Amino acid sequence: MYAYGGTERVVWDLARSLSDMGHRVRLLAAQGTICRFADVSYVNRQRSLKQQIPDNTDVVHFHNRPDFDPDVDFLPYLYTQHGNETAPHDMPINSVFVSHNHARRFGVDQFVHNGLDWTAYGEADLRKPRQWLHFLGNAAWKVKNLAGAIQVARDAGELLAVLGGYRLNFKRGFRLTLSPRVKFFGMVGGQQKMDLLKLSRGLIFPVIWDEPFGLAVIESLYFGCPVFASTRGSLPELVTKDTGYLSNDLRQLSQAVRDRAFDPEACHQRAVSDFSAHRMATDYLKKYQQVVAGNALSNQRPHRAPTTLSSDAVPADSVAADSLRADPVISNAASSHPHSR
């Protein structure tokens, strides 16, 4: 439960919230999926996806690219692009992205921030003594920049707990971390991950790509952890000046860890108030109503932008960074069924 299958978790929590609001939800999902709050149909890989959608459906919400063009002779639909698409072709007209920056990089403005069902995460326990900083993500993925996180923690004189990686890694190149001040817990999930987050003073997240959203950020905020991160992608939309510090300079992140204090309750409330599954479902309902009424979400098909937007492409009042200098942040480091989340 709650390991590393972020898209499945978001879809699951969205479906549950829509059901709680009184909407009838049907999941078209993998064999073995069991759901108490929605009807379930199993995907038949031998048939077209289009043929498997019931005729009495009001709106279809895709979370994977459909195997047909939904803009031609099809029901009202929505498609959420969860990741950083790299293919050059255009996307469906009713595409929605998971942050403002994410949408802008595809030439549109349609987005819904992800949200999670915080009741599944239990008590945040904000008064519990904290032991370390943490890194949360797939450490084998270079863009997550574990090496940068280790440098930030080292320069700040802090222990670092790595949630999502191993001391010796061969998956994407060779990485061996010798420092005893870095503790590796593997690919943790469920109660183990929650217990570890309750022991952390903050998330170190110096990613070197444009983060589409960042579930690791809002999970950390829920447990009262401020976020020390780069300014890439969605991060200025998630991290306010009261809940963390953003910079592309590792030295400034280390200094912020040493010198700045943040209120755990403010971090927790940021997650609960702004990134709940209920808020996400409410925002999607507005999109559903628009397409059911016969209106397209955009006036053009989204397409991948040829260049990366800088942080000033998001609303200015959401930026919580003292420095936007793009000093090098370099790493040496070279997901399952919804019901299991």
Contacts in CASP RR format, 6 or more apart in sequence:
PFRMAT RR
TARGET T0000
AUTHOR 0000-0000-0000
METHOD contacts of the structure
MODEL  1
MYAYGGTERVVWDLARSLSDMGHRVRLLAAQGTICRFADVSYVNRQRSLK
QQIPDNTDVVHFHNRPDFDPDVDFLPYLYTQHGNETAPHDMPINSVFVSH
NHARRFGVDQFVHNGLDWTAYGEADLRKPRQWLHFLGNAAWKVKNLAGAI
QVARDAGELLAVLGGYRLNFKRGFRLTLSPRVKFFGMVGGQQKMDLLKLS
RGLIFPVIWDEPFGLAVIESLYFGCPVFASTRGSLPELVTKDTGYLSNDL
RQLSQAVRDRAFDPEACHQRAVSDFSAHRMATDYLKKYQQVVAGNALSNQ
RPHRAPTTLSSDAVPADSVAADSLRADPVISNAASSHPHSR
1 120 0 8 1.000
1 189 0 8 1.000
1 190 0 8 1.000
1 191 0 8 1.000
1 340 0 8 1.000
1 341 0 8 1.000
2 9 0 8 1.000
2 120 0 8 1.000
2 121 0 8 1.000
2 189 0 8 1.000
2 190 0 8 1.000
2 193 0 8 1.000
2 194 0 8 1.000
2 341 0 8 1.000
3 187 0 8 1.000
3 188 0 8 1.000
3 189 0 8 1.000
3 190 0 8 1.000
3 193 0 8 1.000
3 335 0 8 1.000
3 336 0 8 1.000
3 341 0 8 1.000
4 137 0 8 1.000
4 138 0 8 1.000
4 164 0 8 1.000
4 187 0 8 1.000
4 189 0 8 1.000
4 335 0 8 1.000
5 335 0 8 1.000
5 336 0 8 1.000
5 341 0 8 1.000
6 215 0 8 1.000
6 335 0 8 1.000
6 341 0 8 1.000
7 63 0 8 1.000
7 82 0 8 1.000
7 335 0 8 1.000
8 335 0 8 1.000
8 336 0 8 1.000
8 337 0 8 1.000
8 338 0 8 1.000
8 341 0 8 1.000
9 116 0 8 1.000
9 215 0 8 1.000
9 338 0 8 1.000
9 341 0 8 1.000
10 82 0 8 1.000
10 114 0 8 1.000
10 115 0 8 1.000
10 116 0 8 1.000
10 215 0 8 1.000
10 280 0 8 1.000
11 63 0 8 1.000
11 338 0 8 1.000
12 338 0 8 1.000
12 339 0 8 1.000
12 341 0 8 1.000
13 115 0 8 1.000
13 116 0 8 1.000
13 117 0 8 1.000
13 120 0 8 1.000
13 277 0 8 1.000
13 280 0 8 1.000
14 277 0 8 1.000
14 280 0 8 1.000
14 281 0 8 1.000
14 284 0 8 1.000
15 25 0 8 1.000
15 27 0 8 1.000
15 35 0 8 1.000
15 37 0 8 1.000
15 38 0 8 1.000
16 37 0 8 1.000
16 38 0 8 1.000
16 117 0 8 1.000
16 277 0 8 1.000
17 117 0 8 1.000
17 277 0 8 1.000
17 278 0 8 1.000
17 280 0 8 1.000
17 281 0 8 1.000
18 25 0 8 1.000
18 281 0 8 1.000
18 284 0 8 1.000
18 285 0 8 1.000
19 25 0 8 1.000
19 37 0 8 1.000
19 38 0 8 1.000
20 37 0 8 1.000
20 278 0 8 1.000
21 281 0 8 1.000
21 285 0 8 1.000
24 38 0 8 1.000
24 39 0 8 1.000
25 37 0 8 1.000
25 38 0 8 1.000
25 39 0 8 1.000
26 38 0 8 1.000
26 39 0 8 1.000
26 40 0 8 1.000
26 41 0 8 1.000
26 54 0 8 1.000
26 57 0 8 1.000
27 33 0 8 1.000
27 35 0 8 1.000
27 38 0 8 1.000
27 39 0 8 1.000
27 40 0 8 1.000
27 41 0 8 1.000
27 338 0 8 1.000
28 41 0 8 1.000
28 42 0 8 1.000
28 43 0 8 1.000
28 49 0 8 1.000
28 52 0 8 1.000
28 53 0 8 1.000
29 35 0 8 1.000
29 40 0 8 1.000
29 41 0 8 1.000
29 42 0 8 1.000
29 43 0 8 1.000
29 337 0 8 1.000
29 338 0 8 1.000
30 42 0 8 1.000
30 43 0 8 1.000
30 337 0 8 1.000
31 42 0 8 1.000
31 43 0 8 1.000
32 42 0 8 1.000
32 337 0 8 1.000
32 339 0 8 1.000
33 40 0 8 1.000
33 42 0 8 1.000
33 337 0 8 1.000
33 338 0 8 1.000
33 339 0 8 1.000
34 40 0 8 1.000
34 339 0 8 1.000
35 338 0 8 1.000
35 339 0 8 1.000
41 52 0 8 1.000
41 54 0 8 1.000
43 49 0 8 1.000
43 52 0 8 1.000
44 52 0 8 1.000
48 67 0 8 1.000
48 68 0 8 1.000
49 66 0 8 1.000
49 67 0 8 1.000
49 68 0 8 1.000
50 66 0 8 1.000
50 67 0 8 1.000
50 68 0 8 1.000
50 74 0 8 1.000
53 60 0 8 1.000
53 75 0 8 1.000
57 75 0 8 1.000
58 75 0 8 1.000
58 76 0 8 1.000
58 288 0 8 1.000
58 292 0 8 1.000
59 75 0 8 1.000
59 76 0 8 1.000
59 77 0 8 1.000
59 78 0 8 1.000
59 288 0 8 1.000
59 291 0 8 1.000
59 292 0 8 1.000
60 70 0 8 1.000
60 74 0 8 1.000
60 75 0 8 1.000
60 76 0 8 1.000
60 77 0 8 1.000
60 78 0 8 1.000
61 77 0 8 1.000
61 78 0 8 1.000
61 79 0 8 1.000
61 80 0 8 1.000
61 284 0 8 1.000
61 288 0 8 1.000
62 70 0 8 1.000
62 77 0 8 1.000
62 78 0 8 1.000
62 79 0 8 1.000
62 80 0 8 1.000
62 92 0 8 1.000
63 79 0 8 1.000
63 80 0 8 1.000
63 82 0 8 1.000
65 79 0 8 1.000
65 91 0 8 1.000
66 79 0 8 1.000
66 92 0 8 1.000
68 74 0 8 1.000
69 92 0 8 1.000
70 77 0 8 1.000
70 79 0 8 1.000
70 92 0 8 1.000
70 94 0 8 1.000
71 92 0 8 1.000
71 93 0 8 1.000
71 94 0 8 1.000
71 301 0 8 1.000
76 288 0 8 1.000
76 291 0 8 1.000
76 292 0 8 1.000
76 294 0 8 1.000
77 92 0 8 1.000
77 94 0 8 1.000
77 291 0 8 1.000
78 94 0 8 1.000
78 96 0 8 1.000
78 284 0 8 1.000
78 287 0 8 1.000
78 288 0 8 1.000
78 291 0 8 1.000
78 297 0 8 1.000
79 91 0 8 1.000
79 92 0 8 1.000
79 94 0 8 1.000
79 95 0 8 1.000
79 96 0 8 1.000
80 95 0 8 1.000
80 96 0 8 1.000
80 97 0 8 1.000
80 98 0 8 1.000
80 112 0 8 1.000
81 91 0 8 1.000
81 95 0 8 1.000
81 96 0 8 1.000
81 97 0 8 1.000
81 98 0 8 1.000
81 102 0 8 1.000
81 106 0 8 1.000
81 212 0 8 1.000
81 302 0 8 1.000
82 98 0 8 1.000
82 212 0 8 1.000
82 213 0 8 1.000
83 98 0 8 1.000
83 102 0 8 1.000
83 212 0 8 1.000
84 102 0 8 1.000
84 209 0 8 1.000
84 210 0 8 1.000
84 212 0 8 1.000
85 91 0 8 1.000
85 106 0 8 1.000
85 304 0 8 1.000
86 304 0 8 1.000
87 304 0 8 1.000
88 303 0 8 1.000
88 304 0 8 1.000
89 303 0 8 1.000
90 301 0 8 1.000
90 302 0 8 1.000
90 303 0 8 1.000
91 106 0 8 1.000
91 301 0 8 1.000
91 302 0 8 1.000
91 303 0 8 1.000
92 301 0 8 1.000
93 296 0 8 1.000
93 297 0 8 1.000
93 298 0 8 1.000
93 300 0 8 1.000
93 301 0 8 1.000
94 287 0 8 1.000
94 291 0 8 1.000
94 296 0 8 1.000
94 297 0 8 1.000
94 298 0 8 1.000
95 106 0 8 1.000
95 108 0 8 1.000
95 110 0 8 1.000
95 297 0 8 1.000
95 298 0 8 1.000
95 301 0 8 1.000
95 302 0 8 1.000
96 103 0 8 1.000
96 110 0 8 1.000
96 111 0 8 1.000
96 112 0 8 1.000
96 284 0 8 1.000
96 287 0 8 1.000
96 297 0 8 1.000
97 103 0 8 1.000
97 106 0 8 1.000
97 108 0 8 1.000
97 110 0 8 1.000
97 111 0 8 1.000
97 112 0 8 1.000
97 212 0 8 1.000
97 302 0 8 1.000
98 111 0 8 1.000
98 112 0 8 1.000
98 113 0 8 1.000
98 114 0 8 1.000
98 212 0 8 1.000
98 213 0 8 1.000
98 234 0 8 1.000
99 111 0 8 1.000
99 113 0 8 1.000
99 211 0 8 1.000
99 212 0 8 1.000
99 213 0 8 1.000
99 233 0 8 1.000
99 234 0 8 1.000
99 237 0 8 1.000
99 238 0 8 1.000
100 109 0 8 1.000
100 111 0 8 1.000
100 234 0 8 1.000
100 237 0 8 1.000
100 314 0 8 1.000
100 315 0 8 1.000
101 210 0 8 1.000
101 233 0 8 1.000
101 234 0 8 1.000
101 236 0 8 1.000
101 237 0 8 1.000
101 309 0 8 1.000
101 313 0 8 1.000
101 314 0 8 1.000
102 111 0 8 1.000
102 210 0 8 1.000
102 212 0 8 1.000
102 213 0 8 1.000
102 233 0 8 1.000
102 234 0 8 1.000
103 109 0 8 1.000
103 110 0 8 1.000
103 111 0 8 1.000
103 302 0 8 1.000
104 305 0 8 1.000
104 309 0 8 1.000
104 313 0 8 1.000
104 314 0 8 1.000
105 210 0 8 1.000
105 304 0 8 1.000
105 305 0 8 1.000
105 308 0 8 1.000
105 309 0 8 1.000
106 302 0 8 1.000
106 303 0 8 1.000
106 304 0 8 1.000
106 305 0 8 1.000
107 300 0 8 1.000
107 302 0 8 1.000
107 303 0 8 1.000
107 305 0 8 1.000
108 297 0 8 1.000
108 298 0 8 1.000
108 300 0 8 1.000
108 302 0 8 1.000
109 298 0 8 1.000
110 287 0 8 1.000
110 297 0 8 1.000
110 298 0 8 1.000
112 280 0 8 1.000
112 283 0 8 1.000
112 284 0 8 1.000
112 287 0 8 1.000
113 213 0 8 1.000
113 237 0 8 1.000
113 238 0 8 1.000
113 274 0 8 1.000
113 275 0 8 1.000
113 279 0 8 1.000
113 280 0 8 1.000
113 283 0 8 1.000
114 213 0 8 1.000
114 214 0 8 1.000
114 215 0 8 1.000
114 218 0 8 1.000
114 275 0 8 1.000
114 280 0 8 1.000
115 218 0 8 1.000
115 275 0 8 1.000
115 276 0 8 1.000
115 277 0 8 1.000
115 279 0 8 1.000
115 280 0 8 1.000
116 215 0 8 1.000
116 218 0 8 1.000
116 219 0 8 1.000
116 222 0 8 1.000
116 275 0 8 1.000
116 276 0 8 1.000
116 277 0 8 1.000
117 276 0 8 1.000
117 277 0 8 1.000
118 222 0 8 1.000
118 271 0 8 1.000
118 272 0 8 1.000
118 276 0 8 1.000
118 277 0 8 1.000
121 194 0 8 1.000
121 219 0 8 1.000
121 222 0 8 1.000
121 223 0 8 1.000
122 194 0 8 1.000
124 198 0 8 1.000
124 222 0 8 1.000
124 223 0 8 1.000
124 224 0 8 1.000
124 268 0 8 1.000
125 198 0 8 1.000
125 223 0 8 1.000
126 223 0 8 1.000
126 224 0 8 1.000
126 264 0 8 1.000
126 265 0 8 1.000
126 268 0 8 1.000
128 198 0 8 1.000
128 199 0 8 1.000
129 199 0 8 1.000
130 199 0 8 1.000
130 200 0 8 1.000
130 201 0 8 1.000
130 202 0 8 1.000
131 159 0 8 1.000
131 161 0 8 1.000
131 199 0 8 1.000
131 200 0 8 1.000
131 201 0 8 1.000
132 158 0 8 1.000
132 159 0 8 1.000
132 160 0 8 1.000
132 161 0 8 1.000
132 183 0 8 1.000
132 199 0 8 1.000
132 200 0 8 1.000
132 201 0 8 1.000
133 152 0 8 1.000
133 153 0 8 1.000
133 156 0 8 1.000
133 158 0 8 1.000
133 159 0 8 1.000
133 160 0 8 1.000
133 161 0 8 1.000
133 200 0 8 1.000
133 201 0 8 1.000
133 202 0 8 1.000
133 203 0 8 1.000
133 204 0 8 1.000
133 228 0 8 1.000
133 257 0 8 1.000
134 160 0 8 1.000
134 161 0 8 1.000
134 162 0 8 1.000
134 163 0 8 1.000
134 196 0 8 1.000
134 197 0 8 1.000
134 200 0 8 1.000
134 202 0 8 1.000
134 203 0 8 1.000
134 204 0 8 1.000
134 220 0 8 1.000
134 225 0 8 1.000
135 144 0 8 1.000
135 146 0 8 1.000
135 149 0 8 1.000
135 150 0 8 1.000
135 160 0 8 1.000
135 161 0 8 1.000
135 162 0 8 1.000
135 163 0 8 1.000
135 164 0 8 1.000
135 203 0 8 1.000
135 204 0 8 1.000
135 205 0 8 1.000
136 163 0 8 1.000
136 164 0 8 1.000
136 197 0 8 1.000
136 203 0 8 1.000
136 205 0 8 1.000
136 216 0 8 1.000
136 219 0 8 1.000
136 220 0 8 1.000
137 144 0 8 1.000
137 163 0 8 1.000
137 164 0 8 1.000
137 165 0 8 1.000
137 216 0 8 1.000
138 144 0 8 1.000
138 164 0 8 1.000
138 165 0 8 1.000
138 187 0 8 1.000
139 146 0 8 1.000
139 162 0 8 1.000
139 164 0 8 1.000
139 165 0 8 1.000
139 166 0 8 1.000
139 169 0 8 1.000
139 184 0 8 1.000
139 333 0 8 1.000
140 165 0 8 1.000
140 169 0 8 1.000
140 171 0 8 1.000
140 172 0 8 1.000
140 175 0 8 1.000
140 333 0 8 1.000
140 334 0 8 1.000
141 172 0 8 1.000
141 333 0 8 1.000
142 172 0 8 1.000
142 208 0 8 1.000
142 331 0 8 1.000
142 333 0 8 1.000
142 334 0 8 1.000
143 207 0 8 1.000
143 208 0 8 1.000
143 209 0 8 1.000
143 331 0 8 1.000
144 207 0 8 1.000
144 331 0 8 1.000
144 333 0 8 1.000
145 206 0 8 1.000
145 207 0 8 1.000
145 208 0 8 1.000
145 230 0 8 1.000
145 329 0 8 1.000
145 330 0 8 1.000
145 331 0 8 1.000
145 333 0 8 1.000
146 162 0 8 1.000
146 165 0 8 1.000
146 175 0 8 1.000
146 331 0 8 1.000
146 333 0 8 1.000
147 330 0 8 1.000
147 331 0 8 1.000
147 332 0 8 1.000
147 333 0 8 1.000
148 204 0 8 1.000
148 206 0 8 1.000
148 250 0 8 1.000
148 329 0 8 1.000
148 330 0 8 1.000
148 331 0 8 1.000
149 160 0 8 1.000
149 162 0 8 1.000
149 204 0 8 1.000
149 205 0 8 1.000
149 206 0 8 1.000
150 160 0 8 1.000
150 177 0 8 1.000
150 179 0 8 1.000
150 182 0 8 1.000
151 250 0 8 1.000
151 254 0 8 1.000
152 204 0 8 1.000
152 206 0 8 1.000
152 228 0 8 1.000
152 250 0 8 1.000
152 253 0 8 1.000
152 254 0 8 1.000
152 257 0 8 1.000
153 159 0 8 1.000
153 160 0 8 1.000
153 181 0 8 1.000
153 182 0 8 1.000
153 204 0 8 1.000
153 254 0 8 1.000
153 257 0 8 1.000
154 160 0 8 1.000
154 179 0 8 1.000
154 181 0 8 1.000
155 250 0 8 1.000
155 251 0 8 1.000
155 254 0 8 1.000
156 254 0 8 1.000
156 255 0 8 1.000
156 257 0 8 1.000
156 258 0 8 1.000
157 181 0 8 1.000
157 258 0 8 1.000
158 181 0 8 1.000
158 201 0 8 1.000
158 257 0 8 1.000
159 181 0 8 1.000
159 182 0 8 1.000
159 183 0 8 1.000
160 181 0 8 1.000
160 182 0 8 1.000
160 183 0 8 1.000
160 204 0 8 1.000
161 183 0 8 1.000
161 185 0 8 1.000
161 196 0 8 1.000
161 199 0 8 1.000
161 200 0 8 1.000
162 182 0 8 1.000
162 183 0 8 1.000
162 184 0 8 1.000
162 185 0 8 1.000
162 186 0 8 1.000
163 185 0 8 1.000
163 186 0 8 1.000
163 188 0 8 1.000
163 193 0 8 1.000
163 196 0 8 1.000
163 197 0 8 1.000
164 184 0 8 1.000
164 185 0 8 1.000
164 186 0 8 1.000
164 187 0 8 1.000
164 188 0 8 1.000
165 184 0 8 1.000
165 185 0 8 1.000
165 186 0 8 1.000
165 187 0 8 1.000
166 184 0 8 1.000
166 186 0 8 1.000
167 176 0 8 1.000
167 177 0 8 1.000
167 182 0 8 1.000
167 184 0 8 1.000
168 175 0 8 1.000
168 176 0 8 1.000
169 175 0 8 1.000
169 176 0 8 1.000
169 333 0 8 1.000
169 334 0 8 1.000
171 334 0 8 1.000
172 333 0 8 1.000
172 334 0 8 1.000
173 334 0 8 1.000
174 334 0 8 1.000
175 332 0 8 1.000
175 333 0 8 1.000
175 334 0 8 1.000
177 184 0 8 1.000
185 192 0 8 1.000
185 196 0 8 1.000
188 196 0 8 1.000
194 223 0 8 1.000
197 219 0 8 1.000
197 220 0 8 1.000
197 223 0 8 1.000
197 225 0 8 1.000
198 223 0 8 1.000
200 220 0 8 1.000
200 223 0 8 1.000
200 225 0 8 1.000
201 225 0 8 1.000
201 226 0 8 1.000
202 220 0 8 1.000
202 224 0 8 1.000
202 225 0 8 1.000
202 226 0 8 1.000
202 227 0 8 1.000
202 228 0 8 1.000
203 216 0 8 1.000
203 217 0 8 1.000
203 220 0 8 1.000
203 225 0 8 1.000
203 226 0 8 1.000
203 227 0 8 1.000
203 228 0 8 1.000
203 229 0 8 1.000
204 228 0 8 1.000
204 229 0 8 1.000
204 253 0 8 1.000
204 257 0 8 1.000
205 216 0 8 1.000
205 217 0 8 1.000
205 227 0 8 1.000
205 228 0 8 1.000
205 229 0 8 1.000
205 230 0 8 1.000
205 235 0 8 1.000
206 228 0 8 1.000
206 229 0 8 1.000
206 230 0 8 1.000
206 248 0 8 1.000
206 250 0 8 1.000
206 253 0 8 1.000
206 329 0 8 1.000
207 229 0 8 1.000
207 230 0 8 1.000
207 232 0 8 1.000
207 235 0 8 1.000
208 230 0 8 1.000
208 232 0 8 1.000
208 329 0 8 1.000
208 330 0 8 1.000
208 331 0 8 1.000
209 232 0 8 1.000
210 232 0 8 1.000
210 233 0 8 1.000
210 234 0 8 1.000
210 308 0 8 1.000
210 309 0 8 1.000
211 232 0 8 1.000
211 233 0 8 1.000
211 234 0 8 1.000
211 235 0 8 1.000
212 233 0 8 1.000
212 234 0 8 1.000
213 234 0 8 1.000
213 238 0 8 1.000
214 234 0 8 1.000
214 235 0 8 1.000
214 238 0 8 1.000
217 227 0 8 1.000
217 229 0 8 1.000
217 235 0 8 1.000
217 238 0 8 1.000
217 239 0 8 1.000
218 238 0 8 1.000
218 271 0 8 1.000
218 275 0 8 1.000
219 271 0 8 1.000
220 227 0 8 1.000
220 267 0 8 1.000
221 227 0 8 1.000
221 238 0 8 1.000
221 243 0 8 1.000
221 267 0 8 1.000
221 268 0 8 1.000
221 270 0 8 1.000
221 271 0 8 1.000
221 275 0 8 1.000
222 267 0 8 1.000
222 268 0 8 1.000
222 271 0 8 1.000
222 272 0 8 1.000
223 268 0 8 1.000
224 264 0 8 1.000
224 265 0 8 1.000
224 267 0 8 1.000
224 268 0 8 1.000
225 264 0 8 1.000
225 267 0 8 1.000
226 243 0 8 1.000
226 244 0 8 1.000
226 245 0 8 1.000
226 260 0 8 1.000
226 262 0 8 1.000
226 264 0 8 1.000
226 267 0 8 1.000
227 235 0 8 1.000
227 238 0 8 1.000
227 239 0 8 1.000
227 243 0 8 1.000
227 244 0 8 1.000
227 245 0 8 1.000
227 267 0 8 1.000
228 244 0 8 1.000
228 245 0 8 1.000
228 246 0 8 1.000
228 253 0 8 1.000
228 256 0 8 1.000
228 257 0 8 1.000
229 235 0 8 1.000
229 239 0 8 1.000
229 244 0 8 1.000
229 245 0 8 1.000
229 246 0 8 1.000
229 253 0 8 1.000
230 246 0 8 1.000
230 247 0 8 1.000
230 248 0 8 1.000
230 329 0 8 1.000
231 246 0 8 1.000
231 247 0 8 1.000
231 248 0 8 1.000
231 311 0 8 1.000
231 319 0 8 1.000
231 321 0 8 1.000
231 324 0 8 1.000
232 248 0 8 1.000
232 311 0 8 1.000
233 309 0 8 1.000
233 311 0 8 1.000
233 314 0 8 1.000
234 314 0 8 1.000
235 246 0 8 1.000
236 246 0 8 1.000
236 311 0 8 1.000
236 314 0 8 1.000
236 318 0 8 1.000
236 319 0 8 1.000
236 320 0 8 1.000
236 321 0 8 1.000
237 314 0 8 1.000
237 315 0 8 1.000
237 318 0 8 1.000
238 275 0 8 1.000
239 245 0 8 1.000
239 246 0 8 1.000
239 320 0 8 1.000
240 270 0 8 1.000
240 318 0 8 1.000
240 320 0 8 1.000
241 320 0 8 1.000
242 262 0 8 1.000
242 263 0 8 1.000
242 266 0 8 1.000
242 270 0 8 1.000
243 262 0 8 1.000
243 266 0 8 1.000
243 267 0 8 1.000
243 270 0 8 1.000
243 320 0 8 1.000
244 256 0 8 1.000
244 260 0 8 1.000
244 262 0 8 1.000
244 267 0 8 1.000
244 320 0 8 1.000
245 252 0 8 1.000
245 253 0 8 1.000
245 256 0 8 1.000
245 260 0 8 1.000
245 320 0 8 1.000
245 321 0 8 1.000
245 322 0 8 1.000
246 311 0 8 1.000
246 319 0 8 1.000
246 320 0 8 1.000
246 321 0 8 1.000
247 253 0 8 1.000
247 256 0 8 1.000
247 321 0 8 1.000
247 322 0 8 1.000
247 323 0 8 1.000
247 324 0 8 1.000
247 325 0 8 1.000
248 323 0 8 1.000
248 324 0 8 1.000
248 325 0 8 1.000
248 326 0 8 1.000
248 327 0 8 1.000
248 329 0 8 1.000
249 323 0 8 1.000
249 325 0 8 1.000
249 327 0 8 1.000
250 327 0 8 1.000
250 329 0 8 1.000
251 327 0 8 1.000
252 322 0 8 1.000
252 323 0 8 1.000
287 297 0 8 1.000
290 297 0 8 1.000
291 297 0 8 1.000
310 324 0 8 1.000
311 319 0 8 1.000
311 321 0 8 1.000
311 324 0 8 1.000
312 319 0 8 1.000
312 324 0 8 1.000
END
